[in-house]
Amino acid sequence: MALKLVHKGKVRDLYEAGDKHLLIVSTDRLSAFDFILPTAIPRKGEILNKISLFWFDKTRHIIKNHIVTADLKKIKEALPDADLSGDYFKGRTLLVLKTRRVDFECIVRGYITGSGWKEYLKQGSVCGIKLPPGLKEAQKLPEPIFTPTTKADQGHDENVGFEEMVKALGAPLAEEIRTKSLALYKFAAEHAASKGILLADTKFEFGTLGGELVFIDEALTPDSSRFWDAAAYKVGSSPASYDKQFVRNWLENSGWDKVSAPPELPREVVLATAAKYMEALEKITGAGL
């Protein structure tokens, strides 16, 4: 029996798995500038899956997560009528609890960079949060800040103030989400630092199940986070990161207008990007695929 696809995201495919569960398959697709690129990154889905599983396991003491199992044999036993053959599912499939998704992306920033740096230069703030004067690019913030956005499956997410989140969700849930997001960031940043990596910023997603907040989707991957090599880090410049920034840089210089269909990536860009993702996996988890 073919699985029923319920959502095709930029990177992940979601399938029905009964009344209480979903299957999440992390593909090798890569998105940039709100486009899914025509060129896949080999084994990227497997790498993202393994990094997420590492963090979901490490953060159970902070918050419950949606993982049931990543063991394909157990998934097949749970879904005996589903066709789970082929390489598409190997090493990249999760059976998870079905939750009611909170429609905000919960971003925590520990360093000032990217769009936050651009806003700070103009207004002295990041997502409307006033920061001390005189900060330099890539500088560590006095304290991590919580900057939620709307969640857009297509197009751009929009920054929102915490007050808007309170209006949409109610104060108790919004405050719990902020508290858990900051706790997750601080724990992950400490672990990453012990491995020679700085966690500049990251985004979390949550759902609710039976009135309980649950950590869902992916966890602290190079797709959802900005990881920097601590040894190469220098305040005042934009550090190289273990993510798709390499691809973004190539696209920026390719002549692509960011409106028409994006170009195919050259082989050297694909291989270098795959190597960056693999390096992140090995450094963060201490293991490869």
N, C-alpha and C positions, 0 to 999 in steps of 0.2 A: 504494500500500500504506500502510495506517495504521500509525503508529509504535506500538510497545508501551510503554505507560506502566509504569515499574517502581517509581516512588515519587512521591507527590504531597506535597510539603512545605508549610509555611505560606506560602512565597513562590515556591519553585522547583518545576518539574516535571522529572522525570528520565525519559529514554526510552532503551531499548536502541538501540545503534548498532553492532551486530556484537560480536564476541568481545572486542575490545580497547578499545572506545570507548563513551561515553555522550553523549547530547544533554542539555544543561541549558537550560531555557527560564525566564527570569526574568519572572514575571508582574507584573501591577499590583496583586496582592493585598497587603493590609496586615494584619499581626497585632499584637495588643496584649493584654497580660494573658493570654497563652496561648490567645487566640481569634483565628480568622481573621475579620476584620470584613466585614460585608456590602457595604461600599462600597469600590470600587477607587480608586486614585490614578492619574489619567491619566499614561501614559508613565513611570511609576515603574520598571518593569522595564527599559526602555531605559536609563534613567539609571543604575541599579545596574549594569547590564552594562558600560556605558562606564567607570564608575569602577573596577570590578573589573579590566577589561582594562588600564587605565592603571597600576594598582598591580602587577598580575602582571608587566607588562613592566618596570616600574621596579625590581622586586626580584629579577630573575633572577640577579643577582650574589650574592644571599644564599642562595637555594634554588630548585631546579627546581620548576616548577608543572605543572598538568595540562592547560594550554591546547594544543589542536591548531590550531584556527582559529575565528574569529568571522565569517568571510566567508560569508554565506549561499550565495553562488554556489558556493564551494568545498565547502561542506557538502552541497549538492545533488549535486555531482559525486561526492562520496564515498559518498552514499546515493541512487543513481539511482532506486531503487524506492520511496523514501519520499515521501509526500505532504507537502511542506513549503510549500504555498501558503497564502495568507492572511496577515493582519496579525499573527496570533498569534506567528509566528516572526521577523518583521522587526525587526532591531536588538536582539534580546533572546535570541539563541540562540548557544550555545557547543558546539562539538564538543571533547570532552575525553578524556583517557586514563582508562581504568577502573582505579582503584586499590583497594587494600584499606583501607577507611576506619579511621582511629584513632578509637575511640569516646570521645573527650574533646573538649570545647570548650576551647580554649587561650586563656585571657583574660589580657591584660596591662593593668595599671592604672598610669597615670602620675600621676593626681590622685585625691584622695579624695572620692568623691561617690556618690550613689545608695545601693544596699544596703550598699556598703562603709562609707559614712559612718555609716549607722544602726548597723552592728555596732561601729564604732570608738567611738561614743558610749557604748555599753553595756559593751564589753569591752576597748577599747584595741587592737583588732586588726582586720584585714580578712582574711576567710577563714582565720582562725586564725593569721595572721602578725602578730606583735606589732610595733607601730609606735611612734615616739616620742610622748610625751605632748604635749598642747597644740596639736595640729594643728587647723586650722579647715576648715570645709566648703569644698570645691573647691580646697584648697591642693595645690600640687605636692608629690609625695612626694620624699624624698631620692634614691631610686632607683626606677625602675619595678619592680613586683612581678608575679610569675607566679602566677595563681590559677585552676587548671583546674577544670572542672566535668564531671560526667557529661553525656552527650549524650542528651537525650530528644526523640524525634520528636513525642511528645505530652506535654503537661503540663510540669512544672517540671524544669529542670536542677538538679542538686544539687552544692554545693561539695564538693570533695574535697581532701585534703592531697596534696602532691607525693609523699609516701611511698606513698599508695594508687595513684598513677599508676605508680610504680616497680614495685609488686607486680603490677600488671596487665600492664605492657608490658615489664618488665625495665629495669634501670638505664641501659644504653647508649641505648636508644631514648627513654626518658623524658627523659634529660638532653639529648639532641640536640634534642628538641622544645622544651624550655625555652629552650635557647640560641638556637635559630632564632626562637622567638616573641619573645624580648627584642630580638634583632637587627632583626627586621622592625619591631617597634614603634618602636625608636629611630630607624631610618632614616625611617619614615613620619612620625614626630613632627617631625623636623627639616625635612622637605619641607613638611609642613603649616604649620609655624611661619613658613616663608619666604613663605607665601601668606596670612598673617594668621589662621591657624586653629590652635587648640590641640587636640591629640588626647588627650582625657581618658583613654579606655580603648578597647579593641577586643578582638574575639575572632577567633582563627584556627582553621582546621580543616586537618588533614593526613591523608594516606594514605601507604601504602607500595606501591612497585612495583619488583619485582626486587631487594628488599632496600634500596631507596633511599627516603628520606623525600621526600614531594612535597607542596607547598602546593596545597590544593584548595578547592572550593566558591566562596566569594566573597572579595574582598580589600578590606578597609578601606572599606566602604560606610557610608552613614548608617544602614543597618539593622544592621550588625554593630559599629558604632563610635559613640562619643560625641564629636562635633566641636563645639567652642565658638568663637565669634567672639572673637579675641584683643583686639580694640578694646573690647569690652563686658565682658571678663572682670574679675571682682572677687572676691577671696578673701573668704569668709564668707557667700556666698550661692550659690544654685544657678543657674549661668549658662544662658541660653537656648541650645539646641543645634540643629544642622542635621539633625534627624531627626524621628521620629514622636512626640517628646515633646509637641508641640503637640496631637496626637490624644489621647495619654494624659491630658493635662490636661483636655481637653474631656470625655473619658469619666468621669474622676474626679468632675467637677462635674455630670454629666448625670443622676445618680440611678440609673444602671445598677448592678445588684447584683454584677456580675462572676461570676455563676453561670448566669443565663439567657442566651439568645441576645443578642449585643450589638446596639445600635441602629444605624440608618443614620446616617452622618455628614452634617451640614449642608453645603450647597454651599460656604459660606465657609471651613469647616474643610478641605474637600478641596482647594480652590484654594490656600489658605495653605500646606498641607502640600506640595503639588506644587511650589510656588514655593521652599520651603525645600530640597527635594531638588535642584531645578535650580540653585539658588545654590551648593550644595555642589559639584555637578559643575563649574560654571564656575570657582569659586575653586580647587579642587584641581587640575583638569586644564588650566585656561586655555582651555577650549573648551566649547561647548554641544553640543546634539544635532545 
